[in-house]
Amino acid sequence: MLRRGRLLIFLGLILAIVAAGGTYYILQRGVGPAPEVEMRTKPVLIALQPIEERADIPVEAVGTKEWPEESVPANALNNPADVVGKAAMVPILEGQIIRSDMLIDKEKVLEEGSFAAFAIPEGKVAFAVPIDNIHSVAGAIQAGDFVDVLVTITFQVQRQTGVVTEEGEEGLESVQALTTQLALQDVEVLRVGAWNVPPPTEEGEAAIPPQDFLTLLVSQQDALVLKYARDDPNFNADFALRGVKDHTIVSTESVTQEYILRRFKVTLPAPPPTIGP
């Protein structure tokens, strides 16, 4: 009986050792490193250098980089070609993802008639002048064309009447005299018509503003010339349209009555004979 008891104890110890070993094996398998999860990425366009607000974006200032897919903005760009012809609406930091809402397309500026300042090159200003069909080549002028500005100035001059006054002096009278001159040459037209055009209506019909303005790109000094001509009632301006490849600067002569008479060899009529009493 004693030997049987010892046998049972021995068998119990063996079973305990086997159970402990199995538990240890299971625990060791569960403690191992978790399987790696592959992170999905997608290419995005980032700034390779700081880009100032309103600055043109050169292609070399941007590049592509793989970015965790879950953190990529919905409007992120992914192609350097997406920035060609565009400018920054906001400052862009180096390494920042470039989104479509950070950029403005200069071509759309002219199409949509908004954000005019983005379309003005350095060293120029935009100046608007009123026009009608007779002064704008019958409405032929379009954005991107180049024009010459012709001005006619009305002067008040004194001329002799040929009549001797009682004081023995020849009388004078005030008459108008015109001079026409080529004032500005090869001026670029930024836009025809008004800016900030209202958006299309709910029916999809776009408001068409009257084409009664030319916005020209000129120097600050030439802007003063245009303002003077616009404000002085004695000035009358017309715009001559240039050919698409013609940027020649020419020298001209002012046209006056004397010029017309001389160039076309006009003979003045003789004064009518005096009829006696």
ABEGO torsion letter per residue (X at the ends): XAAAAAAAAAAAAAAAAAAAAAAAAAAAAAABBBBBBBBBBBBBBBBABBBBBGBBBBAAABBBBBBBAAABBAABBABAAAABGBBBABBBBBGBBBBAAABBBAAAAAAAGBGAAAABBBGBBBBBBBBBAAAAGGGABBBGBBBBBBBBBBBBBBBBAGBBBAAGBBBBBBBBBBBBBBABBGBBBABBEBBGBBBBBAAGBBBBBBBABBBBBBBAAAAAAAAAAAABAABBBBBBBBBAABABBBBBBBBBAAAAAAAAGBBBBBBBBBBBX
